[in-house]
Amino acid sequence: MPSLPPLVLPADSFPRALPVMMIELELRPSPIGGHTVPAHNPSGEKRDQPPERNPARVVDQRSHRLQRRRHLVRTMRRLCYTGLLTSCVGIGLMIASTELIWAQSSIYIIETTRICNSASTMLLLAITLAYHRVSLQLQMTDKGLTSWREALSPCWVVCLALEFLLCLLHPLPFTSCLGRDGLFSTAEILLSTPMFLRLYWVPRAMYVGSQVLGPAGQALGPLGHRCLSPSLVLRALATGSAGIGLLSFIVCFWLLAAWTVSVCERSGNHRLTMLESIWLIPITFLTIGYGDLYPITHCGKFICLFTGVMGLSCLVLSITLVSRTLQLRPDQELVHNLMQEAWIRQEVTQAAADLIGTAWLHHKRGPSAPSHLCQQRQMDLASAVHRFRNAKLQQRRHQDHVNAAMRSTKTHLLLQDVKRELKLSSLQVDSRLNALTASWTAVGGTVCALPWYRFQTLTQSAGPWSQPEH
């Protein structure tokens, strides 16, 4: 069979032949919606399909993730509780060393206490690093990541550096001395006071000890693609026992601020004892300020100023808590309205019965009775009419209140229905847009295939190629 000469396209037909060459490519993304347009496959051969996923292997991977997550959560809880205990021990050693320095105790006992404080600080730094390492591994497990660089973020690095700096602040050994004026040195105060900020391990322990990281929380949590942030969990825990939590915070803040002020104000001429500081802090916290006691150092003034600001904040929280506690729940308000309606109905019935009885007695005795008895009956009748009018007016006001509550409830339900309808309408619009996108993609594929069909038609209509003449 003679060989056919190669098909040579003219130069001006190259732009028309370009779509034909593009059709021979594999699946390519569409510029609309990110859908793929299937390439023309005239031979009908089957393309390579992606390998199917083994269900048993998928179940094994999920089981492995759950077991690893459970192990990481237990490790995180142990590290968190250990870090909280280490922080409390460090704060206790700092307070003990400060009191020993003020009491001019033995230098060996003081330095031993400070060395133990430094050792607890180093241990706390190691626990902090291990905690964040486990937290990073837990985040990788929840998100299915394989590299720790993908889970690492600049914000996380900055928070870790600040936490390390906060845990590193503590009174250094072999530097315990008082100033010439009988005051603690500024460096001593600046290194001792920030140790109270290590109590940030308390809310962290509350978050880790909650049920959010357990089996009940992982169904709605990270494995369920839901965001359960620590702030949300702490707010939920505070809502359950807001009064006890606020009272505990106020008492602890009073004690810590009173001790800090007493340390800052320990001088020869103007010394504030612990009892006087305990009196000064609540008076400043409640914004009363009698003026009998006041700080003279900059450290004491700053702490008293911060105490006043915290007092205003806690006062606002207390008012909000009391108002929310006194407010009735919807079910309690319904029961209260029913009881109030029954009591008002009974009052109206009793007032109507008294009015009828008084009017009947006045009509029965008639004008034949003595004048003083007629006046007494008229006064009783007027009093009965007044009680009946008041009962009816109270019933009308209660009915108006109930109607207003019903109107607000109906308005709320109407808004919920409108919201639901808007959501359904948005879903319908999205589905129509998706259908329109698919139709446009199909039209685009058909338009791209038109040159190929035109080329096939022209090739079939031209017939067999003729041999060139010699």
GIJO-V989739 format. One line per field, one symbol per residue. ss: DSSP state (h for helix, s for strand, l for the rest). burial: 1 if it has 16 or more other C-alpha atoms within 10 Angstrom, else 0. A space follows every 50 residues. Layout:
ss = ???
burial = ???
This chain:
ss = llllllllllhhhhhhhhhhhhhllllssllllllsslllllllllllll llllhhhhhhhhhhhhhhhhhhhhhhhhhhhhhhhhhhhhhhhhhhhhhh hhllllhhhhhhhhhhhhhhhhhhhhhhhhhhhhhhhhhhhhhllllhhh hllhhhhhhhhhhhhhhhlllllllllslllllslhhhhhhhhhhhhhhh hhhhhhhhhlllllhhhhlllhhhlllllhhhhhhhhhhhlhhhhhhhhh hhhhhhhhhhhhhhlllllllllhhhhhhhhhhhhllllllllllllhhh hhhhhhhhhhhhhhhhhhhhhhhhhhlllhhhhhhhhhhhhhhhhhhhhh hhhhhhhhhhhhhhhhhhllhhhhhhhhhhhhhhhhhhhhhhhhhhhhhh hhhhhhhhhhhhhhhhhhhhhhhhhhhhhhhhhhhhhhhhhhhhhhhhhh hhhhhhhhhhhhllllllll
burial = 00000000000000000011001000000000000110110000000000 00000000000000110011011001111111110111111111101101 11000000011011111101101110111110011111111100000000 10000000000011011111100001100000110001100110110100 11011111100111001100111000000000100000000110000001 00110011111111111000111100110111111100000001100011 10110011111001000100100000000000000010001001101101 11011001100100000000000100100110111011001101100100 01000000000000000000000000000000000011001000100110 11000000000000000000
